[in-house]
Amino acid sequence: MSADNEQDAREQLIDLAAQFYDQFELGEIPHMSVPTRTKNNIEYDEESNVWVYGDRESTRSANSVRGARKLLKAVYTIDFLADQLDEDRSSTLRELYYLSESWDNEEAQFTSQDESNSLIEDLEIVSGVTREDFHMRPEESGATIMGPLYLREQTRRGEREIHCQEDVGEGGYQIPNNPDTIDFLDCDADFILAVETGGMRDRLVENGFDEEYNALVVHLKGQPARATRRITKRLHDELDLPVTVFTDGDPWSYRIYGSVAYGSIKSAHLSEYLATPEAQFIGIQPADIVEYELPTDPLSDSDKNALESELSDPRFQTDYWEEQIELQLEIEKKSEQQSLASRGLDFVTDTYLPERLDEMGVI
Amino acid sequence: MSADNEQDAREQLIDLAAQFYDQFELGEIPHMSVPTRTKNNIEYDEESNVWVYGDRESTRSANSVRGARKLLKAVYTIDFLADQLDEDRSSTLRELYYLSESWDNEEAQFTSQDESNSLIEDLEIVSGVTREDFHMRPEESGATIMGPLYLREQTRRGEREIHCQEDVGEGGYQIPNNPDTIDFLDCDADFILAVETGGMRDRLVENGFDEEYNALVVHLKGQPARATRRITKRLHDELDLPVTVFTDGDPWSYRIYGSVAYGSIKSAHLSEYLATPEAQFIGIQPADIVEYELPTDPLSDSDKNALESELSDPRFQTDYWEEQIELQLEIEKKSEQQSLASRGLDFVTDTYLPERLDEMGVI
């Protein structure tokens, strides 16, 4: 699968560069059209439940020095990426920026990392190939998985077959930068529980929640990396596993849920690749704060503003979220995942999660 | 080893509580003495090359309501920790704070997490037992290892034997929260290369640096977690491996090196457990910025202040560091690890690191 993607990605890139030749031959000024990446041109697609680009395009054209320089940089970058794929190598966004200093044409060198990052985003959108398939690695890798999943990872040192409970330490299986190098061989899991904090992830593993409930415990580590969202989506799509998201009970954590489920405005072109619209939110719900009398902190002004802005965010425009967010604005309190410990260290695994999973129809 | 530690830790805790009984019997007001944890009472020990506490002590005594409440909280916490060790369970600092809400005596409940964190530090210092041996887990776990090391991890699901190249994916072996659950079975490594950033860690692994140079590549992930520093120290002490630290070339990264090598003021009581004074700094050195004409950013005012304060930090009072820091203040520039990519993606593994390791006498 990986080799096919690479071949595809390489062809898409070469096609892009070939367009410029065609344009030259037709006597046209070379140009490239890219969807406008501003908030006005991003729409929430009701059908697929994710963010997508609208119809507006902007054109990079060689009819100005500035535009010509942009295309020159694009061509150099395409050349670098095509070579990288050919040699089965990879690099980070930051390396690409620094590497451009070694290019023979000074006009093609990037003046800031924002510029090279944004060009890679352009190329992702125009070619329909993801950064991972260009072999551009993120700076920081994904998080970990613990649960009854047996997988094969294609590494550059050969294949590794790993069971994510039996062949790993307590730290779990470390998700690689590009999870598309993974094949799922066997899975006894009934659902995925994606968890925001390391403290809670460790609690669930210590309490044997993954074993008792056949759960894949995926650590989100705060705002999840692309690799973590991608493998979550693949586990859902390929193995038909329900995805549940377990975070702190505050507006920033609801955004973590939102990015797993619906993607983000910043990466609207990747929604199809990264978002799992079927993902369900387990909690901490504002209703839980009331029901279980959890220890709380007061909402700050920025918490309140974030909640207000979620009320007008299309991703949160459901009866469920409106009710929960309005309740939270009313009680003016927030609670962390780990505050469930106020009812004992086993409450989360013996009572809270089983009850919520049952309510949600997951178990 | 782990079971012995637990037994020891439990006895130390019970001894602490028993002291209060002894004091009652002698007609003394119960009290506990703790080294004062202020900057004035922390000394750099020239002999062992780490930070240690001085002779000043402060006393928590039940001769005031405030003091009595502190001791009450200590006793409840000791009781909780002793039970936890007895049942072979563990918890996080945050869970302890929340859990205190379930204690029957309201006076014993913590009013803030700072209070419970600081009590655990007191108990670590007074008992001479580390937090890990109380089974208090950190919120976030350590980072990863890749290299020719075969180890056995005692997990609560049984033993796992893992080779940190052959049995792991590209993400490497995830260091558990308490690396003292690990036994080193076999090691073909010649040295440790501890690396600050994920981008560089991935570059080294992609280029096969661990294989070619028999290196254990330990990812520090910025300021390293206790677990990462602990396993680095154990690898050094038990397997006699030289430790080299590879970071960005700026004052904040020199502090990362400092915390691996000499510990920090905040955790002076743990220096013996966490610090590796023999660790050597590879770079990026200010001299490298000049020699290799690396891409740079200008020093900010806070960078300059941090460098100045390092000049007066006993950890950096060597000819080497004075020369490097003064050079950096002169050129007013800093460079990242990944800026080595300006000389090509293989420069770091083919040229830079081998030359530095040779200069340093490591290879």
Interface residues (C-beta under 8 A of the other chain):
Chain A: R89 S90 S91 T92 R94 E95 L96 Y98 L99 E101 S102 R137 P138 E139 E140 S141 G142 T144 E153 T155 R156 R157 R160 I162 Q165 E166 D167 V168 G169 E170 G171 G172 Y173 Q174 I175 P176 N177 T181 T197 G198 G199 D202 R203 E206 G208 E211 K221 P295 E336 Q338 S339 L340 A341 S342 R343 G344 L345
Chain B: R89 S90 S91 T92 R94 E95 L96 Y98 L99 E101 S102 R137 P138 E139 E140 S141 G142 T144 E153 T155 R156 R157 R160 I162 Q165 E166 D167 V168 G169 E170 G171 G172 Y173 Q174 I175 P176 N177 T181 T197 G198 G199 D202 R203 E206 G208 E211 K221 P295 E336 Q338 S339 L340 A341 S342 R343 G344 L345
